[in-house]
Amino acid sequence: MSQFHLYLISKKIDPSAFEEGDTPLYQEFERAFTHIHPASFTAQKLFLLNKLRRKFLYEKPEILK
């Protein structure tokens, strides 16, 4: 599991549904995430992340360590 995948789960966004539903945006976000700190990524993409959460809500209970 990649860091970006775990990041999306922590933001309650289903990574698989996001990748299938909007592949170009997923790839753009993944590329940007690898180049900047997660906190900066969140600050830059906050409003987009909120829209994605509503569209691709991650509902599976999972404990992240």
N, C-alpha and C positions, 0 to 999 in steps of 0.2 A: 504494500500500500504506500503510495507516494505522500509526501508532505502536503501537497496541494489537496489531495483526496481527504486527508485527515483534517485539514483546515476547513474544507467545505462542510464536513460532518460537524465540526465544532460550531459552525455558523448555522447549523440545521438546514443545510442545502444538500439534497441528494445528488452526489457526484455522478452516478450512472445516468439518472434521468436528465441532469443538466447536460452531460456530454452528448446524449442521444437527441435531446430536444433542441440544442443550439450549439452544434459542434464548433463553428467558427469562433463564437464568443468564448466557449470553454477553452479552446486552444490559445486564444489571445490572453485570457486571464491566467492560464497555467504558465505561459511564457513570461508574463509580467511578474507573476508570483516568484519565479525562480531568480529574478534579478533584484528584487527589493525585499526589505524586511516585512514580515507579516503585518506588523502594526501600521506601517506606511501603506501597504496594500489595502488594508481595511479602511484607512482614512481616505484614500483616493477613490475607492470603489463603494463606499458606504451605501449610497442611495441605490446603486445597481445591485448590491448584495441583498438589500431589503426586497427589491422587486423579484430577484431570483428565488429568495426564500419563499415568497408567496406562490411562485410558479412551480418550484421544484422542492417542496417541503420534505425534509427528511424525517420520517415518522418512526423509524425502527429504533427501539431503545438499545443503546450500546454504551458501554462504559469505556471511555478513553483513558488510557494511562499515559 
